[in-house]
Amino acid sequence: MREEYAALVRDHPIPKQHVATFLSTNALRGAGNCATSHDGAAHARRHRQQRRWATQVIVTDELARQACTERGLPPPDDVLPMRLLTVPETDIADLGSIIAAALAHSPAARALLADLEREQHVPETAVRDYYDRNQDRFLTPDALRRGVDPFNTVEPSDVHPYEHVEDGISQQLRHAAAHRAFFDWLDQARADVVYAEGYEHPGDPSQPDHEHRH
C-alpha cells in the first residue's frame, strides 16, 4: 500500500491525494502556468518541485503534531488548512519557504515553536551586548529627525535608555533562539521520514533537479 502514500512519518501515512489537494487549492496552483508547450520539461520540473514543497509542509505539520503529543501540549484546535494563507515575504526570507509556510498554516507547528521559545534562556550579558552593538536600532525619534549618524559619535540622549528596551531585546533574542531550535528539531525529526518517489525534499542532493531553497 506504500505506493499510495507520499510519505511515511513514523509509520503515519501522508496520502498522495492529501498533497494533491493541498496543491490544487493553494496559491501555488498557478505558479507553473507561465510554462508553454515549447517548455514542457520546465513545466514538469516546476510541478515536481511544487509537489515536493507541499509534501514538506504537510510532513512538518504531522511531525509537529507528534512532537506536541510527546511534550504533553494541548492538541491543536485545527488541522493544517488546505487553502494556503498569506505568508509574509519577510518570513520567507528569514525562515525559508517551507518553514514559513508550515508556521503560517500549522497550529501544531506554532504550538511547538511557542513551547520551544518558553525553554530559551537569554543571559543579560547577551541582551546588553546586542544593545551596545546595534545603537542604530535604538535612536530616539528626535535623533532620527535630525539625521544623527549612529555609526559615529552618538550622544546618550540620542539613544533610548537600555532599561527602556531591555525587555524587547530579550524577547527578540528568545524568539530568534526558538526559531534556531525549531530548525534543529525539524532536521532531526524528518531524518527518518520515508518518501515515495517524486515526493522527496526539494533540496535533496540525490535528486537531479534538487534546489537548495527551503
N, C-alpha and C positions, 0 to 999 in steps of 0.2 A: 504493500500500500504506500510505500515511501514515495513512489513517483507522483502521488497526488499532493505532496507537500513541498512548499518552497523551502522550509527549514524545519529542523527538529531542535527545539530548545529544551534541553534536559528531558527528552522524550515527549515534550509537549509539541504537537504538530502545528505548524503555521500553514494552513491550506493555500495552495496557489491561487485559488479563487479569491481569498482574502486580499492578496496582493493586487490581483487584477481589479477588484472592486475599488480598492484604495486609489489606484492609479486612474481609474475611469472617472472618479468623482472629485479629484483634487485639481489644484491649479496647474499641475504638470501635464494635464491631459492634452494640452495643445502645444507643448514645447517642441514636438518634433514636426509640426505642420509645415515648417519652412522647407523641409526636405522635398525635393522634386523627384519626378520619375527618373531623372538623369542622375540622381544621387541616392539610389536605393540603399547602398551599403552604409552611407552615413545615417540614413533614417533608421535602419535596423540597429546600428550601433547605439544610437541615441535611445532607442526604445529599450535595449538591453540594459543600458546604464540606469534609465529611469526605473526599470523593474528591480534592479539590484538595490537602488537607493530606497525605494519603497519598502523592500524586504527588510533593510536595516532599520528603518524607522519602526516597523512593526515588531521586529525582534527586540529592539531596545525597550519597547513598551512591555513586552512579555517578560524580559529579564528583570525589569524594574518591578513588575508585579510580584515576581517570585522573591525579589530582594525585600520588598515591603513585608511580605508574609514572614520571611525569615527574621526580620527585625521586629516583628510584632507591631507593625504600624497598622492603623485602621485601614480596612480595604478602601481603595479609591472609589469615589462616588460614581465614576463614569468609566467607560471603556474608551480606547483610542477612537476618535471620530473618523468616519470615512471621508468627510468633507474637510479639506485642508483649511486650517485657519491661517490668518496672516502671520508670517514670520518676519520680524523686523530685519532689515538688511544689516544693521549693526550686529545683531545676534549671529547672523550667518557668517559675518566677517570674523567675529570673535570666537565663535564656537565651532564653526563648520556646519554645513547644511544639514547633515544627519542629526547631530545632537541638538541643534537649534530647533529643527522640526519636531523631534521627539519631545523636547521640553515644552514646546508650544501645544502639542496635541495630546500628550500622555499625562493624565493625572498621577499615575504611578511614578513616572519619571520625576515630576515636580515634587511629589511627596518624598521620594528618596533624596533628591537634591536638598530639600529643606532639612531632612534629618542629618545629612552629611554636614550641612552648614552649622547645625547646633553642636556638632562634635569638634568644630575647628576652634583652636585657641591661637590668638594672635598676641604675642608679647607686646607690652607697652613700648619697648625699645624699637620694635619694627614700625609701630604707628608713628612714633616720633621721627624715626629715620625717613619715613615716607613724607612726612610734613616738611622736613628740612630740605629734602631733595626735590620737592615739587612746589616751590613757593609760587610759581606761576599759576597754580590752580587755586590759590587762596588769596588772590588780590582782592581788595575791597572794591566796591562799585566806584568810589571816588578815584581810586588809583587807576582803574580801567578807563574812566573818562579822561583822566589826564595823560593816558598813554604811557604809564610807568613801565619801564622795561624790567621784567622780573629777573633777567639774566645778568643785570648789572647791579649796582648797589641799590638796595630797597630799604626804605625807612620802615621801622617796625609798625608805624601807623598805617602803612600801605597794605599790610597783610592781616587777614583775620587771625586773632589770637589762637594759639594752639588749643587752648581749653575749649574754644567755641566749636572747633571742627574735629576734635579728637574722636568723639563717638562715631561721627560719619565716616572717618577714615577707617576706624576699626571695623565697622560694618562692611565697608567696601572690600577690605582685605580678607575678611572672613568669607565673603561672597566669592571672591576670586579663588580662595583656597578650596572652597566647596566644589567649584567647577573643576579644579585640578583633581580633586578626589573622585569626582564623578567620572572624569576621563579615565583615570586609573582603574576604577571599578569596572567600567564598561569594557576596557581592553581585556581584563581578566575574565569577566563574566561571559563574553561571547567567544572565548577561545575554544570552547567545546561544542559550539553550535555546528550542526551538520547541515550543509546547504545542498539543495538539488542543483543539478547542472543548469547554469543560466541565472541563478539567483545568488551567486556569491557576492561578497563585498565588492563594491565598485572600485576599491583601491587594492584589491587582491593582486599582488605582483605575479601570481601564477597564471593570471588571465591575460591573453594577448592584447586586450583593449582596456586594460585597467587604467584607472585615473587615481591620482593621489589626493584629490579633494575629498573631504569628509563632511 
